[in-house]
Amino acid sequence: MTLVEVTYELQSPLSEEQLRHLGEFANIYGLRRFRLDDSKKQLSFEYDASRLRETEVAHALGRAKIVVTRKVN
């Protein structure tokens, strides 16, 4: 298992609908957890890089209609 963390800067605070979509991320194989930092408008994901690619995490964000401005790390 190769754990990787990626952090994105959010365009705006998340809506209730977007937060519900985040709850569905638990169903993505390889995604271990996520952390939301409202004060910095950042969303971090920890995932198993041997099972999931960063592009798949970004794709899941798009499906949840979560707009990010940039990748922080």
N, C-alpha and C positions, 0 to 999 in steps of 0.2 A: 504494500500500500504506500502510495506517494501522496502525502497530503499537501495541498497547495491552497493558499488563500489569495483571493483577488478582491480588491475594493474599488467601488465605483462611486463617483460623485453624482448625486441626484440633481436633476434639473429643478425639481420642486418637491416639497414634502409629499409623502404618499397619501393617497385617498383611502377611504375605507375599502373600496373595491380592490385596490392594488394590494392592500394588506391581506385581504382574503386570498388573493392569488399567491402571495408569498407562502401562506399556509399550505398550499397545494405543492409547493416545491419539495416537500418531504417525500413525494412520490417519484422524484427523479433519482434514478439509480446512480450512486456515486456521490451525490450531494450530501454532505454530512451535517452542515448547519449554516445558518446565516445570522448576521448581526446588523441591526439597524441603529445608526447613531444620528438621531434627529438633530442634535445641536450642530453637527458638522455637515448634515445632509449627505451622509455616506451610508452605503450598503455593502457589507462584506460577505463573501461566501467562502466556506471551506469545503473543498471537494477532493475526492480521490482521483488524482490525475491518471492513474492506470485504468480507470473506468469511465472517465468523463473528461472532455476537453473544454477549455475556456470558451471556445466559440459556442458550445452547447449551452453553457451558462448564460452567455449573452443572448442567445436565441430564446431561452426561457424567459429572460427579462422582457424581450420584445413581445412575446405571447401574452405576458401579464400587463402589457402596456405601461411598463415602467421605463421612463426616459432618463438616460444617464448622459451627463455632459462629457465625462472623460473617465478613463481608468486612472486611479490614484497610484496603484503599485503594480 
